[in-house]
Amino acid sequence: MDKAPYILKTILASAVVVAVAAQSLFAVDIVTRRNDNTQLRGEIISMRQDQIVLKRTNGEEISISVSNLKNVRFDKEPLELSPARSNERSGALDVALTRYKEVQSEYTGGDKRLKTDLEFLIARVVGKQALTDPSRADAANKALEEFRSTNKDNFRYLEATLLQASIHALKGETDAGKLLLDEVQASGVKGYQLQAGVDKGRLLLLADDTAGALQSFDDVIQKSKGDESATGAMYDGLLGRAMCLKQQSSLDESIKTLDEVIDKAPPAETRTLAEAWVRKGDCLRQKNQGKAALMAYLHVDVLYSGEPAQHAEALLRLSRLWGPSGHQDRAVDASARLQERYPNSQWAGQSGG
């Protein structure tokens, strides 16, 4: 009898056991970078307001700026967190919130990092809900303020601050929003500093200070060039610039800038891409190019329905454009989905118009 196959199987089985045992000696935290979508595995040995430091199993230490973080998963976190995150990414915010709260209430582990992150994830979802449902703005502001007040050196702090500033803007509390943006700009994290500059530009645009807004956006674009950690801010700056050009009735220049965003922004920048398509649709409508505008809004409905604020607006536009293009049934469908998914949004309130 040839014992070679048996011996080989035994060796392989032993190798697997050794590998599994070796893995169990190390924490397996996973950090996903935003700029290249790369997953880095190892042990998170430091978390600060400005960066996370990950130690690989080979001893290498990698620092990741918080502005370049796409996702963080902690070792041995509950399996239920994965579908909750998927729900949040897809825009199913009610389901995501329920699942996050369930994980929070049922978690019995001792990882304080995870407990803190669950507080943030819940506050973030409530904040996102408020952007399409202003009736939740007070709850969002409270949740974000509570997180920020007790986690000033947390790697989520600046993200929470920007979101809270957006909630203040939603409520018309411009001065409070500016104070938070000033705080972010005073941080040492360039990507977030520039993102705060984008948000200040948006506030100026809302106040009809188009020249001031354009200057703010152009400053962000200039300062973000060549900086991988500021890629998101750069494309948001270009998006803001396009909005200013539209305000100045430079529609062709606005569309040209929007096309640059659409063509060059990384696929992970879903919110920016969704808004770029919405604003392109707005420009095309202003040029009386209804069918082309419809196709622009349709991109949001098909590709970016996980971005609630932009999706709700796109559904309103589609409900008004499908009919004149000979598809009243699709107009009715778009209106029904708008009312079903975003009943308290400003766009649902206009859908009968």
C-alpha positions as CSV (number, residue, x, y, z in Angstrom):
1,M,0.0,0.0,0.0
2,D,1.3,3.4,-1.0
3,K,1.3,5.6,2.1
4,A,2.4,8.7,0.2
5,P,-1.2,10.2,-0.3
6,Y,-2.1,9.5,3.3
7,I,1.1,11.2,4.6
8,L,0.5,14.2,2.3
9,K,-3.0,14.6,3.5
10,T,-1.8,14.5,7.1
11,I,0.8,17.1,6.5
12,L,-1.7,19.4,4.8
13,A,-4.2,19.0,7.6
14,S,-1.5,19.8,10.1
15,A,-0.6,22.9,8.2
16,V,-4.1,24.1,8.2
17,V,-4.4,23.6,12.0
18,V,-1.2,25.5,12.5
19,A,-2.3,28.3,10.2
20,V,-5.6,28.7,12.0
21,A,-3.9,28.6,15.4
22,A,-1.4,31.2,14.2
23,Q,-4.3,33.5,13.0
24,S,-6.0,33.2,16.3
25,L,-2.9,34.8,18.0
26,F,-3.5,38.0,16.1
27,A,-6.3,40.4,16.1
28,V,-7.8,40.7,12.6
29,D,-9.1,44.3,12.3
30,I,-9.8,45.4,8.7
31,V,-9.4,48.9,7.4
32,T,-10.5,49.8,3.9
33,R,-8.9,52.8,2.3
34,R,-11.1,55.3,0.4
35,N,-8.7,56.3,-2.4
36,D,-7.9,52.8,-3.7
37,N,-10.6,50.6,-2.0
38,T,-7.8,48.4,-0.6
39,Q,-8.5,46.3,2.5
40,L,-5.7,46.2,5.0
41,R,-5.7,43.5,7.7
42,G,-3.9,43.5,11.0
43,E,-4.3,44.9,14.5
44,I,-5.3,48.5,15.1
45,I,-2.8,49.8,17.6
46,S,-3.8,53.5,17.6
47,M,-7.0,55.4,16.9
48,R,-6.9,59.2,17.0
49,Q,-8.9,62.1,15.7
50,D,-6.5,62.4,12.7
51,Q,-5.5,58.8,11.9
52,I,-5.6,55.1,12.5
53,V,-2.4,53.0,12.8
54,L,-2.6,49.4,11.7
55,K,0.0,46.8,12.6
56,R,0.3,44.0,10.0
57,T,1.3,40.4,11.0
58,N,4.8,41.0,9.5
59,G,5.3,43.9,12.0
60,E,4.8,46.7,9.4
61,E,2.8,49.7,10.8
62,I,0.6,51.6,8.4
63,S,-0.9,55.0,9.1
64,I,-4.2,55.9,7.4
65,S,-5.6,59.4,7.6
66,V,-9.2,59.5,8.8
67,S,-10.0,61.4,5.6
68,N,-8.9,58.3,3.6
69,L,-11.0,55.8,5.6
70,K,-13.9,54.1,3.8
71,N,-14.7,51.4,6.3
72,V,-13.4,49.9,9.6
73,R,-14.2,46.5,10.9
74,F,-13.1,45.3,14.3
75,D,-11.8,41.9,15.2
76,K,-14.6,39.4,16.3
77,E,-17.4,41.9,15.7
78,P,-20.9,40.5,15.5
79,L,-21.8,39.0,12.1
80,E,-25.0,41.0,12.1
81,L,-23.1,44.2,11.6
82,S,-22.2,43.3,8.0
83,P,-25.8,43.3,6.7
84,A,-26.5,46.4,8.7
85,R,-23.7,48.2,6.9
86,S,-25.0,46.9,3.6
87,N,-28.4,48.3,4.4
88,E,-26.9,51.7,5.2
89,R,-24.9,51.7,1.9
90,S,-28.0,50.8,-0.1
91,G,-30.0,53.6,1.5
92,A,-32.3,51.3,3.5
93,L,-31.7,53.5,6.5
94,D,-34.7,52.4,8.6
95,V,-33.6,48.8,8.4
96,A,-29.9,49.7,9.1
97,L,-30.9,51.7,12.2
98,T,-33.0,48.8,13.5
99,R,-30.1,46.4,13.0
100,Y,-27.5,48.7,14.5
101,K,-29.6,49.1,17.6
102,E,-30.2,45.3,17.8
103,V,-26.4,44.7,17.7
104,Q,-25.9,47.4,20.3
105,S,-28.4,45.9,22.7
106,E,-27.3,42.3,22.2
107,Y,-23.5,42.8,22.2
108,T,-21.9,41.3,25.3
109,G,-18.3,41.5,24.3
110,G,-15.8,43.8,25.9
111,D,-14.5,45.7,22.9
112,K,-15.0,49.4,23.9
113,R,-13.9,50.4,20.4
114,L,-16.9,48.6,18.9
115,K,-19.3,50.0,21.5
116,T,-18.2,53.5,20.6
117,D,-18.4,52.9,16.9
118,L,-21.9,51.6,17.2
119,E,-22.9,54.9,18.9
120,F,-21.5,56.7,15.9
121,L,-23.1,54.4,13.3
122,I,-26.5,54.9,14.9
123,A,-26.0,58.7,15.0
124,R,-24.8,58.7,11.4
125,V,-27.9,56.9,10.1
126,V,-30.2,59.2,12.0
127,G,-28.2,62.1,10.5
128,K,-28.7,60.7,7.0
129,Q,-32.4,60.2,7.7
130,A,-32.7,63.8,8.6
131,L,-31.3,65.0,5.3
132,T,-34.5,63.7,3.6
133,D,-36.8,63.9,6.6
134,P,-36.4,67.3,8.4
135,S,-38.7,66.1,11.2
136,R,-35.7,64.0,12.4
137,A,-33.3,66.9,12.5
138,D,-33.5,67.5,16.2
139,A,-32.9,63.8,17.0
140,A,-30.0,63.7,14.6
141,N,-28.4,66.9,16.1
142,K,-28.8,65.4,19.6
143,A,-27.3,62.0,18.7
144,L,-24.3,63.6,16.9
145,E,-23.7,66.1,19.7
146,E,-23.7,63.4,22.3
147,F,-21.2,61.4,20.3
148,R,-18.9,64.3,19.8
149,S,-19.0,65.5,23.4
150,T,-17.7,62.2,24.7
151,N,-15.4,61.2,21.8
152,K,-13.3,64.2,20.9
153,D,-10.2,62.1,20.0
154,N,-12.1,59.4,18.2
155,F,-11.4,58.8,14.5
156,R,-15.0,59.4,13.7
157,Y,-15.1,62.8,15.4
158,L,-14.5,65.0,12.3
159,E,-17.0,63.0,10.2
160,A,-19.6,63.5,12.9
161,T,-18.8,67.2,13.1
162,L,-19.3,67.7,9.3
163,L,-22.6,65.8,9.4
164,Q,-23.8,67.8,12.4
165,A,-22.9,71.0,10.5
166,S,-25.1,69.8,7.6
167,I,-28.0,69.2,10.1
168,H,-27.6,72.8,11.4
169,A,-27.7,74.0,7.8
170,L,-30.8,72.0,7.1
171,K,-32.5,73.7,10.1
172,G,-31.4,77.1,8.9
173,E,-28.9,77.5,11.8
174,T,-26.2,78.9,9.6
175,D,-24.0,80.4,12.4
176,A,-24.0,77.1,14.4
177,G,-23.1,75.3,11.2
178,K,-20.2,77.7,10.5
179,L,-18.8,77.2,14.0
180,L,-18.6,73.5,13.4
181,L,-17.0,73.9,10.0
182,D,-14.5,76.3,11.6
183,E,-13.6,73.6,14.1
184,V,-13.0,71.1,11.3
185,Q,-10.9,73.6,9.3
186,A,-8.8,74.1,12.5
187,S,-8.0,70.4,12.6
188,G,-4.8,69.0,11.2
189,V,-6.5,66.7,8.7
190,K,-6.3,68.2,5.2
191,G,-9.0,66.1,3.6
192,Y,-11.5,67.2,6.2
193,Q,-10.3,70.8,6.2
194,L,-11.0,70.9,2.5
195,Q,-14.4,69.2,2.9
196,A,-15.3,71.9,5.4
197,G,-14.3,74.4,2.8
198,V,-16.8,72.8,0.4
199,D,-19.6,72.9,2.9
200,K,-18.8,76.6,3.6
201,G,-19.1,77.2,-0.1
202,R,-22.5,75.5,-0.1
203,L,-23.7,77.8,2.7
204,L,-22.5,80.8,0.8
205,L,-24.4,79.6,-2.3
206,L,-27.6,79.2,-0.2
207,A,-27.1,82.8,0.9
208,D,-26.9,83.8,-2.8
209,D,-23.3,84.8,-2.5
210,T,-22.3,83.1,-5.7
211,A,-19.0,84.9,-6.0
212,G,-17.9,84.0,-2.5
213,A,-19.0,80.4,-3.0
214,L,-17.1,80.1,-6.2
215,Q,-14.0,81.4,-4.5
216,S,-14.4,78.9,-1.7
217,F,-14.8,76.0,-4.2
218,D,-11.9,77.0,-6.3
219,D,-9.7,77.3,-3.3
220,V,-10.6,73.7,-2.3
221,I,-9.9,72.4,-5.9
222,Q,-6.5,74.1,-6.0
223,K,-5.4,72.9,-2.6
224,S,-6.6,69.3,-3.1
225,K,-4.7,68.6,-6.4
226,G,-2.2,65.8,-6.1
227,D,-3.4,64.7,-2.6
228,E,-4.9,61.3,-2.5
229,S,-6.5,61.9,0.9
230,A,-8.3,64.9,-0.5
231,T,-9.8,63.3,-3.6
232,G,-13.3,63.4,-2.3
233,A,-13.1,67.1,-1.4
234,M,-11.6,67.9,-4.9
235,Y,-14.6,66.4,-6.7
236,D,-17.0,68.0,-4.3
237,G,-15.3,71.3,-5.0
238,L,-15.8,70.8,-8.7
239,L,-19.4,69.9,-8.1
240,G,-19.8,73.1,-6.2
241,R,-18.1,75.1,-8.9
242,A,-20.6,73.6,-11.4
243,M,-23.5,74.7,-9.2
244,C,-22.1,78.3,-9.1
245,L,-21.7,78.3,-12.9
246,K,-25.3,77.2,-13.3
247,Q,-26.4,80.0,-10.9
248,Q,-24.6,82.4,-13.2
249,S,-26.4,80.8,-16.2
250,S,-23.2,79.5,-17.7
251,L,-24.9,76.2,-18.4
252,D,-22.5,74.7,-20.9
253,E,-19.6,75.4,-18.6
254,S,-21.5,73.9,-15.7
255,I,-22.2,70.7,-17.7
256,K,-18.6,70.5,-18.8
257,T,-17.5,70.6,-15.2
258,L,-20.1,68.0,-14.1
259,D,-19.0,65.7,-16.9
260,E,-15.5,65.9,-15.5
261,V,-16.8,64.8,-12.1
262,I,-18.8,62.0,-13.7
263,D,-15.9,60.8,-15.8
264,K,-13.1,61.0,-13.2
265,A,-14.6,60.6,-9.7
266,P,-13.9,57.1,-8.2
267,P,-16.9,54.8,-8.2
268,A,-16.8,54.8,-4.3
269,E,-17.8,58.5,-4.4
270,T,-21.4,57.6,-4.8
271,R,-22.9,60.7,-3.2
272,T,-20.8,63.0,-5.3
273,L,-21.6,61.1,-8.5
274,A,-25.3,61.0,-7.7
275,E,-25.5,64.8,-7.2
276,A,-23.4,65.4,-10.3
277,W,-26.1,63.5,-12.4
278,V,-28.9,65.5,-10.6
279,R,-27.2,68.8,-11.3
280,K,-26.5,67.8,-14.9
281,G,-30.2,67.0,-15.3
282,D,-31.1,70.5,-13.8
283,C,-28.8,72.2,-16.4
284,L,-30.3,70.2,-19.3
285,R,-33.9,71.1,-18.1
286,Q,-32.9,74.7,-18.0
287,K,-31.7,74.3,-21.6
288,N,-35.1,72.8,-22.5
289,Q,-33.5,69.4,-23.3
290,G,-36.1,67.3,-21.5
291,K,-35.2,63.9,-22.8
292,A,-31.5,64.3,-22.0
293,A,-32.4,65.6,-18.6
294,L,-34.6,62.5,-18.0
295,M,-31.6,60.3,-18.8
296,A,-29.5,62.2,-16.3
297,Y,-32.0,61.7,-13.5
298,L,-32.5,58.1,-14.5
299,H,-28.8,57.4,-13.8
300,V,-29.5,58.3,-10.2
301,D,-32.5,56.1,-10.0
302,V,-30.7,53.1,-11.5
303,L,-27.2,53.5,-10.1
304,Y,-27.4,55.6,-6.9
305,S,-30.7,54.8,-5.2
306,G,-28.6,54.3,-2.0
307,E,-28.1,58.1,-1.8
308,P,-31.4,59.2,-0.3
309,A,-31.2,62.9,-0.7
310,Q,-30.2,62.8,-4.4
311,H,-32.5,59.9,-5.2
312,A,-35.6,61.6,-3.8
313,E,-34.9,64.7,-5.9
314,A,-34.3,62.6,-9.0
315,L,-37.6,60.7,-8.5
316,L,-39.5,64.0,-8.4
317,R,-37.9,65.1,-11.6
318,L,-38.6,61.8,-13.3
319,S,-42.2,61.9,-12.2
320,R,-42.5,65.1,-14.2
321,L,-40.5,64.2,-17.2
322,W,-41.7,60.6,-17.9
323,G,-45.2,61.8,-18.9
324,P,-44.2,64.3,-21.6
325,S,-41.9,61.6,-23.0
326,G,-44.8,59.3,-23.5
327,H,-44.4,57.1,-20.4
328,Q,-47.1,58.2,-18.0
329,D,-47.0,54.8,-16.3
330,R,-43.3,55.4,-15.4
331,A,-44.2,58.9,-14.1
332,V,-46.8,57.4,-11.8
333,D,-44.3,54.7,-10.6
334,A,-41.6,57.4,-9.9
335,S,-44.1,59.5,-7.9
336,A,-45.3,56.4,-5.9
337,R,-41.8,55.4,-5.0
338,L,-41.0,58.9,-4.0
339,Q,-44.0,59.0,-1.6
340,E,-43.2,55.5,-0.3
341,R,-39.5,55.9,0.4
342,Y,-39.2,59.6,1.2
343,P,-42.7,60.7,2.4
344,N,-41.4,63.5,4.6
345,S,-38.8,64.9,2.2
346,Q,-39.2,68.3,0.6
347,W,-39.4,66.6,-2.8
348,A,-42.4,64.4,-1.8
349,G,-44.2,67.6,-0.8
350,Q,-43.8,68.9,-4.4
351,S,-44.7,65.7,-6.2
352,G,-48.2,66.8,-6.9
353,G,-47.0,70.0,-8.7
